[in-house]
Amino acid sequence: MTQTESVSRRSFLKTAAALGATPALMAAAPRVYADGRATIRVGLIGCGGRGSGAAADAVRGSEGIEIVAMGDLQPDRLARARTQLAQEIGASLRVDDAHAFSGFDAYKKVIASDVDLVILATPPGFRPTHIKAVIEAGKHLFTEKPVAVDPVGIRSVLASADLATQRGLAVVAGTQRRHQIHYLETMKRVHDGAIGDILAGRVYWNQGPLWAADRTPQMSDMEWQIRNWLYFTWLSGDHIVEQHVHNIDVANWALRAHPVRAYGMGGRQTRVEQPKFGHIFDHFCVELEYPGGVRVTSMCRQQTGTRGANEEVFAGTRGTASLADSNAGGRIRGATEFQRAKLPDDVTPYVREHTDLVASIRAGTPLNELRQVAESTLTAIMAREAAYTGLPITWDEILASNLDLTPGPLEFGPIAMPPVPMPGVTKLERTAFGHGR
């Protein structure tokens, strides 16, 4: 076992134990925050639909939560989010004009406000920089997934994870399956040996297309790419990283490890219009090789007119487990039978992840999920690069890679349209917008 694998396993066990103790944490949580205040003050960075939703979920999930500062690159998105949140959470929104910020430096101003906890929901390309700033400022953190789009960003996030541990800061990520009751119950049985040793698995997220933003004549290249961020790898990581990371995270969770190698393919067949759909792929199929020779098929697709599939299934020496069984909410078949009844969670996992975060802060036993989500994000990046390059990519190669997709100065103005990745031409070590160096 490598040192990285050992750290991954220890991090998982520590986090799993904390999650398993969630009811106890909630019961033991004092009503007063550490500095004597009853209220936890929250700053929101990234005011799109996911950011507004996360802020509302944080308020719904615990008593004594106030949103006191907000920031977004775009003033119109900031204004829209303030109006929406005022309707949804009422008096829990306490953002005055002096604490509503826009521009590329808005994140710094939110962090510098009198906040205890920061929610990050910007496009993923900005996340390593924002995470670093939050942790260095000594704030607790909820970060959406993924946490980076390239290996350079991941190494920054891993350093931030260690610093958060040293400073006793709580960090929860938007991989909400790890806070979902039927996932927790089913995964516990898997880890207790209900299906024996895992031999293979499959994780899918196949669906139709997502939204695309129209460009107006007034938009610069930079503004338009950021508003249409899904379709640019430097901003989203491609949909295998931005969306399918949820399923990949479940594979790492089930196996309590990250893969050692990825082989993959992919391309774009239906979303080919440029510049509307940028340069990302619309389908991937990757084989992830885990320690001990365990293979997991990872598949994702965003194509018009296709049938959806969103699941995680693992086959073991004694049975199989389906984590995302929509009819039963988790199912195990084999020597040890388990089927969860059709009982929905009493609280959506999008709310529960915030409840668990706040409970851990108030109990003085802070959760820190940053390393595990960083490893799952890097797994997705490794899978993407295997498909982009047409070559097998190892964990050690991707972790050490100097691939940095940052396009240069972050300012409104001209920016190139990246080429569509081409297997056999695109290189792992490449410039931000080029096939090779």
C-alpha positions as semicolon CSV with decimal commas, in nm:
position;residue;x (nm);y (nm);z (nm)
1;M;0,000;0,000;0,000
2;T;0,138;0,342;-0,094
3;Q;0,153;0,632;0,149
4;T;-0,122;0,808;-0,050
5;E;-0,347;0,501;-0,029
6;S;-0,282;0,474;0,344
7;V;-0,373;0,837;0,398
8;S;-0,684;0,789;0,182
9;R;-0,799;0,493;0,390
10;R;-0,735;0,670;0,721
11;S;-0,920;0,979;0,598
12;F;-1,215;0,770;0,488
13;L;-1,243;0,580;0,815
14;K;-1,224;0,900;1,018
15;T;-1,493;1,067;0,806
16;A;-1,716;0,760;0,799
17;A;-1,701;0,735;1,176
18;A;-1,797;1,099;1,208
19;L;-2,091;1,055;0,972
20;G;-2,205;0,746;1,153
21;A;-2,217;0,953;1,472
22;T;-2,431;1,223;1,315
23;P;-2,735;1,175;1,547
24;A;-2,509;1,187;1,851
25;L;-2,341;1,501;1,722
26;M;-2,678;1,665;1,676
27;A;-2,793;1,564;2,022
28;A;-2,474;1,692;2,184
29;A;-2,457;2,018;1,989
30;P;-2,465;2,320;2,217
31;R;-2,699;2,603;2,128
32;V;-2,420;2,862;2,153
33;Y;-2,136;2,898;1,902
34;A;-1,775;2,888;2,016
35;D;-1,737;3,263;2,066
36;G;-2,053;3,289;2,276
37;R;-2,288;3,387;1,996
38;A;-2,595;3,175;1,924
39;T;-2,569;3,250;1,553
40;I;-2,334;3,115;1,288
41;R;-2,275;3,386;1,027
42;V;-2,243;3,256;0,671
43;G;-2,090;3,411;0,361
44;L;-2,190;3,292;0,013
45;I;-1,944;3,303;-0,278
46;G;-2,107;3,217;-0,610
47;C;-2,470;3,322;-0,641
48;G;-2,603;3,103;-0,919
49;G;-2,873;2,841;-0,869
50;R;-2,650;2,603;-0,675
51;G;-2,513;2,876;-0,452
52;S;-2,857;3,015;-0,369
53;G;-2,982;2,662;-0,310
54;A;-2,693;2,580;-0,077
55;A;-2,748;2,899;0,125
56;A;-3,117;2,817;0,167
57;D;-3,034;2,456;0,260
58;A;-2,790;2,576;0,527
59;V;-3,063;2,788;0,686
60;R;-3,319;2,506;0,667
61;G;-3,076;2,255;0,813
62;S;-2,999;2,417;1,149
63;E;-3,120;2,684;1,388
64;G;-2,922;3,001;1,429
65;I;-2,788;3,037;1,074
66;E;-2,775;3,376;0,901
67;I;-2,648;3,466;0,554
68;V;-2,463;3,794;0,611
69;A;-2,239;3,842;0,305
70;M;-2,266;3,748;-0,062
71;G;-2,035;3,773;-0,361
72;D;-2,047;3,691;-0,730
73;L;-1,852;3,791;-1,037
74;Q;-2,169;3,923;-1,204
75;P;-2,378;4,202;-1,040
76;D;-2,698;4,077;-1,205
77;R;-2,659;3,728;-1,059
78;L;-2,586;3,876;-0,718
79;A;-2,900;4,092;-0,730
80;R;-3,116;3,803;-0,848
81;A;-2,988;3,576;-0,571
82;R;-3,055;3,838;-0,302
83;T;-3,415;3,872;-0,422
84;Q;-3,463;3,495;-0,438
85;L;-3,315;3,428;-0,095
86;A;-3,519;3,706;0,063
87;Q;-3,829;3,521;-0,052
88;E;-3,705;3,179;0,056
89;I;-3,539;3,239;0,393
90;G;-3,681;3,575;0,501
91;A;-3,515;3,726;0,808
92;S;-3,226;3,475;0,792
93;L;-3,094;3,680;0,500
94;R;-2,912;3,973;0,659
95;V;-2,703;4,097;0,366
96;D;-2,695;4,476;0,340
97;D;-2,557;4,662;0,038
98;A;-2,220;4,704;0,210
99;H;-2,178;4,326;0,222
100;A;-2,293;4,243;-0,133
101;F;-1,986;4,223;-0,357
102;S;-1,922;4,168;-0,728
103;G;-1,612;4,130;-0,943
104;F;-1,316;3,892;-0,953
105;D;-1,215;3,993;-0,599
106;A;-1,564;3,949;-0,448
107;Y;-1,453;3,628;-0,277
108;K;-1,186;3,813;-0,081
109;K;-1,439;4,066;0,045
110;V;-1,685;3,797;0,156
111;I;-1,412;3,612;0,343
112;A;-1,297;3,936;0,507
113;S;-1,649;4,003;0,634
114;D;-1,744;3,896;0,984
115;V;-1,836;3,539;0,884
116;D;-1,780;3,207;1,057
117;L;-1,860;2,979;0,764
118;V;-1,821;3,021;0,388
119;I;-2,018;2,847;0,113
120;L;-1,830;2,812;-0,218
121;A;-2,045;2,760;-0,528
122;T;-1,852;2,928;-0,808
123;P;-1,751;2,736;-1,123
124;P;-1,499;2,469;-1,017
125;G;-1,202;2,629;-1,194
126;F;-1,194;2,899;-0,925
127;R;-1,229;2,660;-0,634
128;P;-0,867;2,583;-0,535
129;T;-0,789;2,954;-0,499
130;H;-1,106;3,019;-0,304
131;I;-1,062;2,714;-0,078
132;K;-0,707;2,823;0,004
133;A;-0,824;3,173;0,093
134;V;-1,107;3,046;0,316
135;I;-0,888;2,803;0,511
136;E;-0,601;3,049;0,551
137;A;-0,853;3,299;0,690
138;G;-0,958;3,044;0,954
139;K;-1,317;3,002;0,835
140;H;-1,523;2,683;0,827
141;L;-1,623;2,576;0,477
142;F;-1,891;2,416;0,268
143;T;-1,757;2,365;-0,083
144;E;-1,944;2,234;-0,380
145;K;-1,788;1,958;-0,579
146;P;-1,562;1,913;-0,770
147;V;-1,285;2,099;-0,594
148;A;-1,051;2,149;-0,891
149;V;-1,019;2,089;-1,265
150;D;-0,650;1,998;-1,294
151;P;-0,368;1,836;-1,092
152;V;-0,209;2,168;-0,994
153;G;-0,539;2,270;-0,837
154;I;-0,573;1,935;-0,660
155;R;-0,232;1,968;-0,498
156;S;-0,336;2,308;-0,367
157;V;-0,658;2,161;-0,225
158;L;-0,472;1,874;-0,057
159;A;-0,248;2,130;0,114
160;S;-0,559;2,319;0,224
161;A;-0,707;1,997;0,360
162;D;-0,403;1,946;0,580
163;L;-0,413;2,307;0,698
164;A;-0,783;2,275;0,785
165;T;-0,701;1,972;0,999
166;Q;-0,422;2,158;1,176
167;R;-0,651;2,451;1,250
168;G;-0,950;2,243;1,355
169;L;-1,171;2,376;1,076
170;A;-1,478;2,193;0,950
171;V;-1,507;2,127;0,577
172;V;-1,798;1,949;0,412
173;A;-1,825;1,894;0,037
174;G;-2,127;1,877;-0,187
175;T;-2,100;1,501;-0,238
176;Q;-2,436;1,460;-0,071
177;R;-2,456;1,083;-0,113
178;R;-2,222;1,059;0,188
179;H;-2,496;1,225;0,395
180;Q;-2,790;1,029;0,251
181;I;-2,947;0,773;0,484
182;H;-2,989;0,484;0,244
183;Y;-2,636;0,528;0,107
184;L;-2,495;0,528;0,459
185;E;-2,696;0,220;0,561
186;T;-2,614;0,023;0,248
187;M;-2,246;0,120;0,247
188;K;-2,210;0,015;0,610
189;R;-2,332;-0,333;0,516
190;V;-2,093;-0,345;0,221
191;H;-1,802;-0,254;0,447
192;D;-1,919;-0,506;0,707
193;G;-1,880;-0,780;0,445
194;A;-2,237;-0,836;0,325
195;I;-2,122;-0,894;-0,035
196;G;-1,777;-1,028;0,053
197;D;-1,471;-0,887;-0,121
198;I;-1,559;-0,648;-0,403
199;L;-1,449;-0,785;-0,740
200;A;-1,589;-0,528;-0,982
201;G;-1,830;-0,239;-1,012
202;R;-2,004;0,001;-1,245
203;V;-2,092;0,366;-1,190
204;Y;-2,302;0,557;-1,443
205;W;-2,445;0,903;-1,494
206;N;-2,611;0,902;-1,837
207;Q;-2,865;1,171;-1,919
208;G;-2,982;1,426;-2,175
209;P;-2,836;1,771;-2,234
210;L;-2,803;2,054;-1,984
211;W;-2,855;2,428;-2,025
212;A;-2,638;2,648;-2,243
213;A;-2,605;3,027;-2,210
214;D;-2,657;3,251;-2,511
215;R;-2,399;3,514;-2,587
216;T;-2,492;3,879;-2,625
217;P;-2,290;4,130;-2,829
218;Q;-2,188;4,309;-2,508
219;M;-2,016;4,005;-2,357
220;S;-1,640;3,969;-2,375
221;D;-1,492;3,625;-2,442
222;M;-1,410;3,586;-2,074
223;E;-1,755;3,685;-1,951
224;W;-1,928;3,457;-2,196
225;Q;-1,712;3,154;-2,115
226;I;-1,775;3,204;-1,744
227;R;-2,150;3,241;-1,798
228;N;-2,139;2,928;-2,016
229;W;-1,894;2,756;-1,782
230;L;-2,021;2,400;-1,822
231;Y;-1,864;2,371;-2,167
232;F;-1,507;2,477;-2,089
233;T;-1,268;2,239;-1,916
234;W;-1,077;2,519;-1,742
235;L;-1,401;2,612;-1,565
236;S;-1,596;2,286;-1,521
237;G;-1,341;2,010;-1,568
238;D;-1,579;1,862;-1,832
239;H;-1,895;1,684;-1,721
240;I;-1,709;1,370;-1,611
241;V;-1,550;1,587;-1,340
242;E;-1,829;1,836;-1,274
243;Q;-2,120;1,588;-1,253
244;H;-2,002;1,226;-1,271
245;V;-1,767;1,287;-0,976
246;H;-2,068;1,199;-0,757
247;N;-2,069;0,839;-0,882
248;I;-1,691;0,813;-0,890
249;D;-1,686;0,927;-0,527
250;V;-1,917;0,637;-0,439
251;A;-1,672;0,393;-0,604
252;N;-1,383;0,531;-0,398
253;W;-1,605;0,514;-0,089
254;A;-1,706;0,153;-0,152
255;L;-1,348;0,040;-0,215
256;R;-1,195;0,270;0,049
257;A;-0,923;0,362;-0,199
258;H;-0,859;0,557;-0,515
259;P;-0,777;0,391;-0,851
260;V;-0,419;0,328;-0,957
261;R;-0,485;0,358;-1,331
262;A;-0,748;0,465;-1,584
263;Y;-0,811;0,362;-1,945
264;G;-1,075;0,554;-2,133
265;M;-1,245;0,685;-2,441
266;G;-1,494;0,955;-2,523
267;G;-1,587;1,226;-2,767
268;R;-1,856;1,464;-2,886
269;Q;-2,128;1,353;-3,124
270;T;-2,439;1,562;-3,053
271;R;-2,306;1,876;-2,885
272;V;-2,080;1,981;-3,169
273;E;-2,188;2,342;-3,229
274;Q;-1,916;2,594;-3,153
275;P;-1,885;2,823;-2,973
276;K;-2,219;2,741;-2,804
277;F;-2,102;2,407;-2,660
278;G;-1,740;2,499;-2,606
279;H;-1,492;2,217;-2,649
280;I;-1,585;1,945;-2,398
281;F;-1,694;1,588;-2,473
282;D;-2,055;1,471;-2,451
283;H;-1,975;1,110;-2,356
284;F;-1,707;0,911;-2,172
285;C;-1,646;0,545;-2,090
286;V;-1,352;0,469;-1,863
287;E;-1,220;0,162;-1,684
288;L;-1,080;0,243;-1,340
289;E;-0,832;-0,006;-1,197
290;Y;-0,824;-0,015;-0,816
291;P;-0,569;-0,183;-0,587
292;G;-0,584;-0,562;-0,603
293;G;-0,697;-0,561;-0,966
294;V;-1,058;-0,456;-0,896
295;R;-1,208;-0,291;-1,206
296;V;-1,489;-0,035;-1,209
297;T;-1,658;0,078;-1,530
298;S;-1,726;0,451;-1,524
299;M;-1,967;0,587;-1,784
300;C;-2,132;0,925;-1,835
301;R;-2,321;1,090;-2,116
302;Q;-2,509;1,414;-2,186
303;Q;-2,678;1,359;-2,521
304;T;-3,018;1,450;-2,662
305;G;-3,266;1,165;-2,706
306;T;-3,086;0,915;-2,485
307;R;-3,213;0,710;-2,191
308;G;-3,090;0,806;-1,849
309;A;-2,906;0,587;-1,598
310;N;-2,765;0,698;-1,266
311;E;-2,638;0,415;-1,049
312;E;-2,354;0,256;-0,855
313;V;-2,343;-0,124;-0,843
314;F;-2,072;-0,348;-0,694
315;A;-2,026;-0,724;-0,729
316;G;-1,852;-0,918;-0,455
317;T;-1,760;-1,275;-0,371
318;R;-2,089;-1,323;-0,180
319;G;-2,338;-1,095;-0,353
320;T;-2,405;-0,758;-0,515
321;A;-2,495;-0,414;-0,385
322;S;-2,688;-0,142;-0,566
323;L;-2,640;0,190;-0,391
324;A;-2,867;0,403;-0,609
325;D;-3,163;0,168;-0,638
326;S;-3,439;0,421;-0,696
327;N;-3,716;0,174;-0,613
328;A;-3,580;0,047;-0,284
329;G;-3,326;0,308;-0,177
330;G;-3,030;0,070;-0,156
331;R;-3,030;-0,305;-0,212
332;I;-2,800;-0,597;-0,143
333;R;-2,847;-0,939;-0,298
334;G;-2,653;-1,244;-0,192
335;A;-2,560;-1,430;0,121
336;T;-2,677;-1,141;0,339
337;E;-3,006;-0,998;0,210
338;F;-3,091;-0,634;0,275
339;Q;-3,348;-0,418;0,108
340;R;-3,439;-0,078;0,241
341;A;-3,812;-0,011;0,235
342;K;-3,954;0,263;0,016
343;L;-3,909;0,526;0,283
344;P;-3,768;0,858;0,166
345;D;-3,517;1,041;0,381
346;D;-3,700;1,266;0,626
347;V;-3,457;1,540;0,522
348;T;-3,311;1,580;0,175
349;P;-2,936;1,508;0,168
350;Y;-2,880;1,858;0,028
351;V;-3,001;1,987;0,364
352;R;-2,852;1,708;0,574
353;E;-2,496;1,781;0,458
354;H;-2,529;2,133;0,603
355;T;-2,689;1,999;0,921
356;D;-2,397;1,760;0,969
357;L;-2,145;2,039;0,904
358;V;-2,300;2,278;1,155
359;A;-2,350;2,005;1,414
360;S;-1,982;1,912;1,391
361;I;-1,879;2,275;1,441
362;R;-2,101;2,324;1,743
363;A;-1,995;1,994;1,898
364;G;-1,628;2,082;1,860
365;T;-1,564;1,771;1,646
366;P;-1,525;1,927;1,301
367;L;-1,580;1,710;0,995
368;N;-1,313;1,746;0,726
369;E;-1,410;1,592;0,393
370;L;-1,167;1,793;0,182
371;R;-0,909;1,521;0,119
372;Q;-1,166;1,259;0,023
373;V;-1,342;1,491;-0,225
374;A;-1,002;1,599;-0,363
375;E;-0,911;1,236;-0,427
376;S;-1,246;1,170;-0,595
377;T;-1,202;1,483;-0,806
378;L;-0,853;1,372;-0,909
379;T;-0,994;1,029;-0,998
380;A;-1,236;1,201;-1,236
381;I;-0,956;1,418;-1,378
382;M;-0,746;1,105;-1,437
383;A;-1,040;0,942;-1,617
384;R;-1,093;1,254;-1,831
385;E;-0,728;1,270;-1,930
386;A;-0,725;0,900;-2,023
387;A;-1,011;0,973;-2,265
388;Y;-0,867;1,303;-2,391
389;T;-0,523;1,156;-2,464
390;G;-0,619;0,800;-2,559
391;L;-0,351;0,673;-2,321
392;P;-0,359;0,490;-1,987
393;I;-0,296;0,736;-1,705
394;T;-0,171;0,627;-1,363
395;W;-0,251;0,789;-1,030
396;D;0,113;0,882;-0,974
397;E;0,130;1,044;-1,319
398;I;-0,182;1,255;-1,274
399;L;-0,095;1,356;-0,917
400;A;0,251;1,473;-1,027
401;S;0,138;1,637;-1,353
402;N;0,197;2,007;-1,408
403;L;-0,123;2,041;-1,609
404;D;-0,269;2,381;-1,517
405;L;-0,575;2,487;-1,717
406;T;-0,583;2,844;-1,583
407;P;-0,601;3,066;-1,894
408;G;-0,392;3,355;-1,762
409;P;-0,501;3,684;-1,607
410;L;-0,860;3,666;-1,485
411;E;-1,006;3,977;-1,637
412;F;-1,279;4,061;-1,884
413;G;-1,151;4,068;-2,239
414;P;-1,041;3,835;-2,521
415;I;-0,972;3,470;-2,451
416;A;-0,907;3,187;-2,694
417;M;-1,152;2,909;-2,775
418;P;-0,976;2,589;-2,665
419;P;-0,949;2,310;-2,923
420;V;-1,160;1,998;-2,888
421;P;-0,939;1,729;-2,726
422;M;-0,821;1,466;-2,974
423;P;-0,692;1,122;-2,862
424;G;-0,345;1,061;-2,999
425;V;-0,285;1,436;-3,031
426;T;-0,379;1,587;-2,695
427;K;-0,106;1,546;-2,434
428;L;-0,133;1,525;-2,056
429;E;0,139;1,787;-2,018
430;R;-0,002;2,070;-2,228
431;T;-0,063;2,440;-2,219
432;A;-0,395;2,562;-2,088
433;F;-0,567;2,578;-2,428
434;G;-0,343;2,365;-2,649
435;H;-0,307;2,001;-2,753
436;G;0,062;1,983;-2,661
437;R;0,372;2,178;-2,566
